[in-house]
Amino acid sequence: MEPVNIIGAGLAGSEAAWQIARAGVPVILHEMRPKVATFAHKTGDCAEMVCSNSFRSDDDVMNAVGQLHWEMRAAGGLIMAMADRHKLPAGGALAVDREAFSRSVTAALRSEPLIEMRPAEITELPDSGNWIVATGPLTSDRLAASIRAATGTESLAFFDAIAPIVHADTIDMSIAWEQSRYDKGETEEERRAYINCPMTRDQYEAFIDALLAAEKAEFHDGETAGYFDGCLPIEVMAERGRETLRHGPMKPIGLTNAHKPDEKAYAVVQLRRDNALGTLYNIVGFQTKMKHGAQTQVFRMIPGLENAGFARLGGIHRNSFLNSPTLLDDRMRLRSRPNLRFAGQVTGVEGYVESAAMGLLAGRMAAAHAKGNDLPPPAFTTAMGALVNHITGGADAKTFQPMNVNFGLFPPLEDMRGGRRGRKERYPAYTARAKEDFRSWLAAQ
């Protein structure tokens, strides 16, 4: 049987390879790292997570991304299996030990006899064969040029930012305390999954002043692009209004200072565990484009982080994605070159889970094609189906921007008329319908 070739061993490419091999079809997985490096990646491992260690909410009743988790688990997804294996306490979210997670994904792929891994850069899109392009937003320059030539249009772009990581033993726990917002979590460890640094009003105002005045990274060669709203740099949020951060990543609600329980913080900075050892913590929501010297000065203004040691400082990079509504069909194939499927963040989905989910679908579709069959996408009443529908025709091509999964992409519920419109009734109905329809899609294969 002719193998399926995959370009890119990120989350989408890794998941696609796994699904294809599990369907009994051989796979060749091409990955340029570590021979060719990127700005953000640090290793040559598959499915390396660079921006965060969070897969966001794991609630599959009241949350659309939680429903997407459920669908990927139901489909035997490798990414979710390894995420569950290396899960860290994070309240109601699913966070992972990112290094252990990537190593486990790599080991699983290497142990699969139908997967051949080739460490080399692909610089041209092939004219024939069954291929999946899952190169992500950091596609190499030469391959990006080939994609632009094949699509006949410039890729759209946006800027994405990375948050800093702090060494846990440099956090002053006489000021900070452990607590998940609203004490969320089933175990004591989960209820203490975050470290919280409180600010008074004066401290917050001084922090905002320093943040706005700090030296920022300059973009090269006059390049311009928008920001993805789900990953805005904190200084961009602060520029929108002095209270924006206090109502965003620094909101104090649902938290009680263990050192001063009667004193309400004006703002709170949260840190989430980044590895299983608990030696590293990610500053939640603190993506930044400040220069490195400015970051250390500004972030050490946060109470409890005055002597913080940084394992990694934040940064910003340009991400590219296709105008998928004009370029891809609902089988995720390039309309002008149907031997090529695209998967992952390059298609215009945003987020680790969404990227992996598109890899899962592209992999199953490519495997079906290798066997002489055609696999349609799931109904767009499901989380995966809603995403595919959005990127391949549901979105307005003129204003297309990267999108996380959300209930706004799901078709309305026919029985949600009259008084049954509250989200406490609507969201469980969405997820119940999605589960039923996704099970039907799996059963039909």
N, C-alpha and C positions, 0 to 999 in steps of 0.2 A: 504494500500500500504506500502511495506517495506520502511523504511526511508533510506535516504542517510546519512552516517556518515562522518563528516569532522574533521580532526585533525588539529587544528591551526586556530585562528581567526585573523590572520594578514590581509593584503590587499587581498591576493589571497583567503584565506579561507572565509573571509567576503563576497567577491564578489560571490564566488561559492555558498554560502548559499542563498544569495539573489536571484540568478538566478534559483536555484532549487525550492525555495518556490514560486517564481513567475510562475513557470511552473506547480504548483499545487501538488508538491511532498513534503512530510514531510522531515525535516532535523534535525539532531542532531549535534550541533556544539560544539566540545570539545576544551577547551582552558585551558592550565595549569596555566597561569597567572591569578591573582596575587599570587596564592599559591606557584608556583615555578617561581622564578625570572630569568631573563637573565642579561647579562652584560649591554645591551643597553636599554632595556625597563624600563620605570619609572612608568607605570600605569598598570591597568588590563583592560583598554579599548581595544576594537577591532580596528584593522587597525591603530595601533599606528605607527607614522612615527618617525624614530630615527636618521637617518643620515642627512636629509635635509628636507626642507618644499616645495621643488620644484618638479613639475611634468614636468618641462622643457618646450619646445616650444609648444604653442597652435595653431600654424599655420598649418592648415590641407590642404594646397595647396603646400607649398614648403618644408615641413618637415615631415619625416616619423613618429616621435613620435606624431606630431599633427594629422596625419592621424589615428594613433592608438587611440587618444582621440576621434576622430570623430566616429570610429567604436564602441567604448564602449558606447558612448552616444546613438548611433543608436540602440544598443542592450539593452537599458534601464539599463545601469550599475549603481549600487549604488555608487561606488567609485567616478565616474565622477560627479554624481549628487551632492554628498556632497562636492566634491572639488569646483564645481561651486558655491555652496551656501556659502562657506567660503573662497572665492577667495580674495587674497591680491594683491595690485598693484605690478607688477613685469615686466613692459615693455611688451614684446611679450611672456613672459613665463607665466605659470600657477603655482602660488605659493599659499599656503593655510595657514590659521591659524591652526597649526597642532593639538593643544589640542581641539579646537572647532570641527574640522573635525572628530577626533576620537570619541569624545562624540556623535556626530550626527550619525555616522555609527553605534555605539553601540545601541543608542536609536532606530534607524530604525530596526535593527535586533531583538531587544527585543520586538518591537511592532508587529512583523510579527507572526501571530498565528501558522504558519506551521514550525516555527523555535524553537527548544528547545535548550537552551544553558546549557552546563554542564561544570562547572569549575573544571576540574580534568586533571591530566596528563595521557596520554596514553603511556605506556612504551613498548608495543609489537604490531607489525603489526598483524591485525586480519587475520585469514585464510579464512573467508567467509564474505559475505555481500557486499554491494556497498559502497566503501570507497574512500575518497579523502584525500591524505596526503599533507597538505599545511603548513608544519611546518617552512618553511623558512630556512635561512642559520644558524640560531641559534637553530637548533633542539637539544632537550635535549640529554644528553649522553646516557641514556638507550634506548631511541627510535632510536637514531643514530646507536647504536650497533645492534638493530633489523633490521634496514634497510640494514646495511652492511651484515648481515647474509642472508637476503632475496635476495640481489642482487649478492652475491658471489664475490663482489669486494669492494675495498676501495673507499669511496667517494673521489672525487677530492676536492681541497680546494684552497682558495685564501684569502689574508688579505684585510679587508675593514676598512676604517678609517672614523672618524666623525670630523666635523669642530666645532670650538667653537662658542658660542653665547654670545653677548655683550649686556649689559643694555644700552638702547638708551640714557638715560640721563647722561651717562658717556662719550659720544662721544663729542669731542670739535668741534662744528659746526663753530667756527671762522676759522678753518683750513679745515674741511671737507665740502662737499656740496652735495645737492641732485640732481641727474640726472641719467636717463637711458641712456645707450650707444646709441649714435646717436639720442638722444631725442625720442627714440622709445616708442610708446604708443598713444592711441587715446584720452586720457584725460590728463589734467595737472597733476593729481595725478599719473598716470602711467608713465608720462614723468619724474617724480621725484621719482621713485620707489626705487632707490638705493642711498646709502650714499657712497661717494667717498673720499678716503684718498690719497692725492698725495705724491709722493716721488721724490726728486732730485736724480741725479746719485749717489752722495756720500751717501745719505741715503739708497738707494737701495743696494749699495755695502756693506755697514755696516750691513744691514739686512741679506743679503746672508751669510756673514761671521758668524754672530751670529747663524743663522739657521743651518749651517753646523756643527758648534762647539757644539751646544746644546746637552744635554744628552737625549738619546732616550730610549724608552721602550724596554725591552728585551723580547724575546719570550720564552715560557716555554718548558722545556724538549727537547730542541733541535729541536722543530718543524720547518718545512720549508714549505713555500708555496709562490706562486707568488702573485703579486698585480694585481687587475683589473685596466686596463689603464684608465678607466673613473673615477676612484676614488683614484688616486695616492696621497700618503702623499706629502705635499709640499717639505719636505726635500729630498725625493726620486727624485722629479723633479729637485730640485736644484743640486743634485749630478750628474745629466745628463748634466749639463752645467750652467754656471752662468746666461746666458740670457734666460734659459728655462721658468722661471716664468714670465719674462717680456713679453714673447710671448704667455703666457698661461693665468692663472687667474689674473695676474697683468698687462695685456696689457693696455696701456693708450689711445688707439685709440678710436675715437668717443666721447671723453669727453673733456669738457672745464671747467677749474677751475673758478667757479663763483667769487672767491675772487681775482684771478689774471688771467683774461681772455687772456692776452697777453703772459702768461708764460706757456709753454708746459711741463707737468709732464713727468718725465722719466719712471715712473711706477705708477700704481694706484691700491690700494686695495679697492674692492667693498664689501659693506655689504647690505644684502637683508632683508627686514622686515620679522620677524618670527611669529608675531601674529597680530591680528586685532587691538589691542590697540596701536600698534606701539612702544611698550616699549622694545621689544627684537629684535635684529638684528643678523643674521647669517653671518659670514665672508665667502664670496663666494669662493669656491674652496680651502679653507684652511684646508683640512683634514690633520691630523698630528699624528705622533707617538712619539712626544716629551713628556717627562715627564711633569707633571703639573707645577712644579716650573719653569721649563725652558720656558714653554709656556707663562706664564704671563710676564716674562722678555723680551722675544723675541717679542711678539705681542705688547707690550707697546712701542716698538721702532717705530711703525707705526705712522706717523704724524696724530694727531687727536685722537689717542688711548693711549696717554701717561698716562692717568688716567682711563683707561677702567676698568669697573667692569664686571666680567664674570659670566653669569648665568649658563653656562656649558662650561667646557674645552673640548678639543678634545680627541680622544682616538682611539685605534685600536683593532680589534678583528678578529678571524679566522672564515671565512665563509665556509660552506661545500655545495657541490652540486653534483648531480649525473652525471655520464657520460651517459647522456640521449640518444645519438645516438645508443648506444649499448644496452640500457636497456628498453626504452619506445617505444611503437608503436604509430601510428599517432592518436590514440584515447587517448593518454597520459596514457595508461595502462602499468603497469609493465609486460613485456612479460612473465616472469616466474610465475607471480601471477596476472592474469588479473582482479581480483576483486578489485585491488588497482590502483587508478589513482594518479598521482602526479601533483601538480600545484604550481606555484609561483617560487620564486628565487631558490629553491632547484632543479629545473629542468635545471638550467643553463641559464635562462634569467637574465638580469641585469636591475635594475631600478624599481621604484614603479609602474609605469604604466604598464610595461611589466609583472610584477608579477601579478598585478590585472587582466590583460587581460588573462593570462593563467588560473587564477581562474574562470573567466567568461566562458571560453571554457570548462574547466573540469566540471563545474557545469551544463552547458547545456547538455554535453555529458552524465553525470551521470543521469540527469533527464530523458533524452530520454531512457536510458537503463532501468530505473525503470518502464517506461511505455511500455517496450517490444520493443522499437525501437532502431535504430542505427543512430547516427548523425555523419557524416564525418566532418572533419575540413573545414573551408572556403578555397577557392582557394588560392594558395600561391602567387597570384597577390595582395592579401590584406595584410595589416600589420599583423593581427593576424595569417593568414595562413602562411605568410613568416616566422614568429617566430616559429610556430609549425613545419614547414618543416625543419627549421634549427636545432632545438634541437632533432628531432626524426629521423634524417637521412641525412639532408642536410649538416651537419658539419662533418669534419673529426674527428672521434672518438679519434685518436691518439693525436690530438692537441686541443681538445675541451676545450674552455674557455667561461666564462660568456659573453653574448653579448646583447647589447642594440639593439632595432629595428633601422634599417637604410636601405636606398634604395639599398645598396649592396646585401641585402637578397632577393630583388624582382627580378623576371625573367625579362630579357631584353624586351624592347618594340619592337614589330615587325616592326613598321613604323618609328623607330628611326635610319634610315640608312643615309648614305651620310652626308649632312651638318647639319641635325637636331640632334645635340648631346650636345648642351649647356644645362646646368642644368635649366636655366630659361624656357626652353621648355620641358625638360625631366621630371623634378620633378612634374609639374602640370599634365603631362600625366600619370605618375605613380599613383598619387592620384585620378585622375578622373576614371581611370580603376579600382582602388581599391574600390572606392565608389560603382561603378556599380556592381562589383562582390560581394561585401559584402551585398548589398541590395538583390541580388539574393539568397544568402545563407540564409538570414533571412526569405525571402518569402517562401523558400522551407520547412521550419520547421512547 
